[in-house]
Amino acid sequence: MSSVTPLYEIPTHCKAGVVVNEGPDFHVEVQMVPVPKPGPDDILIRLNFTGLCASDIHLMKGDIGFPPMSKFGVRSPGHEGAGVVVKVGANVKNFRLGDRAGITPLLDTCHGCTNCWSGKETYCTHAIHSGVMSSGTYQQYIISPARYASHIPEGVPDEIAAPIMCSASTMHQSLIESGLTAGSWAVFPGGGGGVGIQGVQLAKAMGMRPIVVDAGDSKRELALRMGAEAFVDFRETADPAGEVIQIADGVGAHGVFVTAPAAYKTAISYIGDRIGGIVMCIGIPALGTMTLGADPMSFIMKNLTIRGTLVGSRRDTACALDFAKRGLLHQICEVYPINRLPEGVERLRRGEVAGRIVVNFNLEE
C-alpha cells in the first residue's frame, strides 16, 4: 500500500445541476458554480456519481411541507453521492486525501439530543438535510462535516455506492424495524423503482421472500433478476391483492413496504388474513394527498401495525455498503453523463425509471 499522499488540483468552479424556477414548474439546468471551501472540521469531496431520487422532485416542487431550498440559498438538490476526498480541514482525523466518501440525505446532526443518543438520529430536530439546507449531490464538489460522511469500502463501485447512500440505507432501516425474519413474505408495491428494488435485494439477502407489485416489462425483468420470487403487474391483473395473497401461502403478506406513494391506497389489502402483519410507510407523497388507515377492528382482530421510517442512519448505510461489498447488492442503475442530468430528472418526474438513474460527473456526451 502506497504511503504517498495524493495531490489534487481543485478548480475554482465545477458543474452542477441547478434548479430554475423552484416550485411546480421547475426545471434543472447544468451550470458552472463556485467550488466551496471546507472549514476546519470538514472534508471536500469530488463526487464521481450522484443518484437521482424521487424525493428530489418533491423538494424542487416544494410539495411536502419542507422549507424551500431557496430559503437556505441552495440551488442544487441531491442526497446520494459517491466520490473521493480532495481536501481535509485542519481538525479532521477520520478521513485522508484520496479516501472514498459518500453523502447521505443527512449532512449532519447535533449528536447531542435524545434522538441522536437513542438511535433515532435521522429524526434529530437540528439535522442538516443534504440538498435542502446545504448544497446537494447534483453539485460535483461538495462539503461535508467529516464526522458524518460515510466511508465507502473497496470493492463497491461508485455507481453502486451512490444509490446506497439513500435508497438502500433507507430500505435497510425499514426492513430491520419491520421485525420480519427469514421466510417472511415481503411485498413491495412500487418495487421496480429505485428505492423498492434495493429493498427487494436486501430482503432476499436477509432470507425473506420478496413479491413486487408494479407495472411494465422493464420493471418485471429487473425485479425478477434482483431476487423477487414473483411479480404482479397491477395493470394486467384485475385483483393484484388477491394474486399477492395467493402467492403468500393463500394467507397474505407478513410485511408491506410502500415505496410508491400511489400504493398507500391499497397497501393494507396485501396483508390479507395474516395475523401480526405490518405496513411500512417509506415513499413520500405530496403533502395532504394520501390517507392510510382502516376500520379499527382490522387492527384489533389482525394485530395489524402501520409504521413509518424516514431515512437510514449511518449504521444502516454501513450495513448496506457491506451487503454490496459481499456481492448481495447489485447495480440497479442507468448511467447518464452530466450533461443529461436534466433529462434524467424529467424521466424521474414522469415515473419512467426502472431502478435508479445515476449521473457520472466525469462523463459527457
N, C-alpha and C positions, 0 to 999 in steps of 0.2 A: 504494500500500500504506500503510495507516494506521500511524502511529508511536505511537498512543495505547495505553498498557498497559492491558489489561482488568483489571477488578476482580471478584473472585469472593467471594460470601458463602458461607463454609464452615460447614455446620451442625455441631452437636456430635455428632449421631448420623445414621446412614444405614441403608438397607435392605440386608440380606444374606441369602443362603441359608445356613442354619446346619445342620450335621449333628447329629442327635439319635440317641442310642444307636449310636454308631460301632461298626461290626462287621457281621456277616452280616445282621442285621435292622435296619439303619439306615433312617432316613428323613430328609428335609430339610424344614425349616420356614423361612419368611421371617420374620425378626425384625429389630428395630432394634438396632444395635450402635454402639459409640463410633467416631467418625472418628479415625483415627490422626494423629499429628503427625510430620511429616518432620524428619529430622536435617539437619545442615549439608550433607551430600553427597547428599541425597535429593530426590525430587520427589513431590508428592501429586497423584494422577491421579483425576479424577472419571470413572469408566467410564460410557460410554453403552451398551455391549454387552459381554456375555460369551458365549462359546461353551460348550456342554456336551459334554465329551469322554468317551469310554468309559473312559479311564484314571481319570477322576474316580470312576467306580463302583468300580473296583478299590481305589482309595485309601480310599474311605469304607468298603468292606467289609473292607479290610486283608488281602487275599489274595495279594499279590505280593511279600511279604517286606520291604516298606518299614516303617520305624518308624511307628506310628500318629500321625495328626495331633495327637492329644491330648497326645503326649509333648512337643510344641513349643508347646502352648497354642493351637493353631489349630483353629478351628471351621468355617471356610468354605474349601472347596476351590476349584478352578478355576485355569486357567493360560493362558487365551487371551482377553484383554480389550483393548478399544479405547476411548479416551476423550480427555480434554483435561487439560492440566496446569493446576492451580488454585493451586498453591503451590510455590515452589522454595526449597531450602536456600541458606544464605549462600555456600557454596562452588561452587554449580552454575554452569557456564558453557555447557553444551551444550543446555540447554532454557530456554525463557522461558515466562512465563504465556501461556496461550492456545494453545501448541503442542499438536499432536495426538501422542499417545503410546500405545504398546502394551505389554502384559505377555505374556511368553512362559513356557514351562514352567520355565526357569531365571530366577530373580530376579537372581542374581549368581554370579560365580565368583571364584577367588582371583587370577586374572590373573598368577600368578607361578610356576605349576608347569609341568612338562614337557608335560602335556596341553594346558594353555592356550596354551603357546608353539607347539605343533606342529599347531594346527588341530583338536585334539580337546577343545576347551573344554567340550563337553557331557558329557565324562567326568571333569571335574575332581572330585577326591575331596573338595574343600572347597566344592563348589557349594551354593547355597541354592535349594531347589526350591519354586516357587510352589505355594501351596495345600496344602503339606505342612509345610514348615518356617517358612513365613510366610503370613499370610492371603492367600487366593487371590481370583480374579476373580469369585466369587459375591458378593463384597462391593463395593458401589459405589465407595466411596472407598478407595484402596489406595496404599500407599507403595512406591516402587521406588528403588533406587540409580540416580542419574541416568546413571552410566556404562554401565549395561546395558539401560536401557529402549530401545525401538525407536521411531524417528521414523516416523510414518505420513504418506505423501505426499498432497498434494491430488489429488483425482480418485479416491480409493479410499474408498468409504463405510465407516463403522464396522462395519456388519453383514457386509461382506465382509472387512474387515481383521481382525476378531476371530478367525475360524477360521484365518486365515492364520498367526496367531501360533504355532499348534501344528501343525495338520494339514497345511497347505500347506508350511510350513517343513520339517517332518519329511520329507514326501514329496520335496521338492526335494533334500534331502541324500541320501536313498536312491537317487533316480534318478541323481544325479551319481556317487555311489560305485559304482553298478552298472556303470558304464562303457558302458552301452548308447548307441548312436548313432542318428541319423536312419534310419528304415526298419526298425528292430528291432521285433519283436513283443514287447509288454509286457503280461503277463497280470496282472489284479488280482482274485484271489479275495476276495470281500467288497468289491468296488469300488463298490458302491452306497452304502456308508456314508460317514461324514464325512471320514475320512482318505483312503480309497481314491478317492473322487470328485475330490478335489483332485489326487491322483496322475494320474488319467485326464486331467484338463485340462492339467497340466504336461507329461505325456508327449506329448500331442497337440501342444502348443506347441513342444516340442523336436524334433518331426518323427518321433516314434515312432508305433507302430500299436497302440493300446490294445484289449485284449479284457477285458471284465468278466465274471466268474463270480459270480452272486448269484441271488437268488430274488425273484419278485414283480413285478407290473406297474409299480408306482411306481418301483422301482429300475431296471427296464429302461428306462422312459421317461427318467429322469434321466441314466442312463449314456449312452444314445444321444444325448441332447440336449447333453451335455457333451463329446462327442467320441469316444466308444468306437466302433470300427469294427464290433464285434459284441458281442452279449450272450448268454451261455449260462446258462440257468436250470437250476441243479443239481437242482431238484425235478421238473422236467419232462423232463430228459434222462437216459437210462439210463447214459450214459457221457460225463460232462462233459469229462474229459481227452481222450478220443478226438475229441470235437467241436472242442475248442480246437486240437488238433494238426492236424486237417484245415484249419481256418481259417488256421493259421500255416504255410501252404505245404506242408501234409502232413508237416512235419518236427517242429515244436514251437516253444515259446516261447524267445526269447533271454533273457528275464528274467521272473521271477515275483515279484510284490510282495505279500507276505502281510499284509493289514491286519486280516483276521478270524481270530482265534486258532483257531477250529474248522477252518480250512482248512489248517493245518500238516500234518494227516494225509495230505493228497493233493497237497501243493504240488509235490513233485518230479515227479509224474506229468505235469504240464503241459509239462515240458521235452522229453518225447518222445525223439527221436533227435538233438536239436540238440547239436552239439559246442560246448563253451565256454559253456553256459548258466549262469545264476546265479539263485539263490533268495535274495531279500532278506527278512529277518525284521524286521517292523515292529510288527504287532499284539501287545499284551501279554496273555499268558494268565495265569490264576491259577497261582501257583507250584506246580510239580510235576504239572501236568495234561497237558502236551504233551511229546512227544519227536519230534524231527525228525532223520531220518537214512536211510541206505540201505546196501546192500552196498558195501564199498569199491571193488569192481570198477566200480560205476556212476560213481564219482568218477574212477577211473583211465581208463576207456575213453571217457568222455564229457567229460573235462576240466571236470567239474562243480564249481561253487563254491556254498557256502552262507555267507551273511554277514548280520550283524545291524547295524542302526542304531538309535540311541536317539531323540533329538530334534534338530531343526535348530539350527544355530548362528545367531549374529547375522547373519552373512553370508547364510545360507540365507533368513532372514526378510526381509532387504533385497531379495534377488533375487526372492523370491515376491511381495513387495509391488510390485516393478517389473513383473512379469508382469501383475498386476492393474491397475496404472496404465495399461498398454498395452492393456487390454481382453481379456486372454488368460486371466484367472481371473474367473469369474462367480459371482454369488450362488448358493449351493447350500443355503440355509438356510430353515427355517421360523422366523418371528419370534414369540416368546412375550413377553407382558408379565411384569413382575417377579413379580406375584402368582401366576403359573402356573409359576414355576420348579420347584416340587416335582413338578408334573405332568410337565414335560419330563424331569426326572431319572428318573421311573418309566418313561416311554416308552423312554428310552435303556436303562434296566436290562432291559427286556423285549425289546430288539432290534427295536423297531418304527419306527426312524427312518431314512428315506431322506435321505442328505446329512447336514446338521447342524441342530440346534436352537440358535438364539441367543436370548438373553434381553435385552430392551430395558428398562433400568433406568428410563427416562423414560415408560414406558407401563404403564397399569394397566387392568384390565377389571373 
